[in-house]
Amino acid sequence: MQRSFATLVVTALACGAGGLSILLISSELPELLGMSDRILVMREGRLVAEIPRSGATEERVVGAAAGLQEAVA
């Protein structure tokens, strides 16, 4: 399973570098922070934050998901 995930990551990064948009849905924060140009956070079915890569930290993403920080979107 680890090998298939590595293949997925390499493929997604190559597609992103080629200008394609990739929608990655995950609760694995290191994965999101490492692969995303921006992170959209949803809580209770609503978009509550849009965080650019330059400002994305685990604390900021978790805070937005938990409703502890103001929406950025």
N, C-alpha and C positions, 0 to 999 in steps of 0.2 A: 504494500500500500504506500509506503514511503516513496518508492520509485515512481509510482504513478503521480503522486503529488509533486515531486520534483519535475517531472515532465510537464505537468500542468503549469507550474510556475515559469519554467523556461519558455513555454509556448505563449503564455499570457504576456510576459515581458517583451518578447519579440513582436507580438501583435501591437502592443502599446507603443513600442519604439517606432513601429511602422505607421503610426497615426490612427490606429483603430481604438475605439473605446471599449473598455472591458468593465463589466459590472461584476464586482467581487462581493459576495455576501459572506461574512464571517464574524464569529465572535472572538477569533484569535487576534488579539491586538498587535503582537509583533508582526504577524503576517500582513495585517492591514497597513501598518505604519511603513513596512518595508516595500510594499508593492503599489501604494496609492499616490496619485498626484493630488487627490483631494478625497476627503472622507465626508460622506453624508451620514448623519446620525438620525435615526428614527426612534421615537418613543411613543408608545400607545397609538401606532398607526400614523403618526404625523412626523414630518421632517422638522427636527428641532435645531439642527446645526449643520453648517457646511464649513469644514475646516481644511484649509490648504495644507499641503505637505510641509511647508515651512513653519507652520504653527501647530502641527499635529503632535501631541504627546499622549501617552496613555492616560494621564490625569485629565487632560482636556476632553478626550473622547468619552471616558467613563463619566466625567462630570456632566456632560451634555446628555448622555443616555440616562443618567439617574435624575436629571432635572435640577442639578445643582448649579448649573451655569446658564447664562442667558443664551438665547439662540443667536447664531452667527449668520444664519441664512438670510 
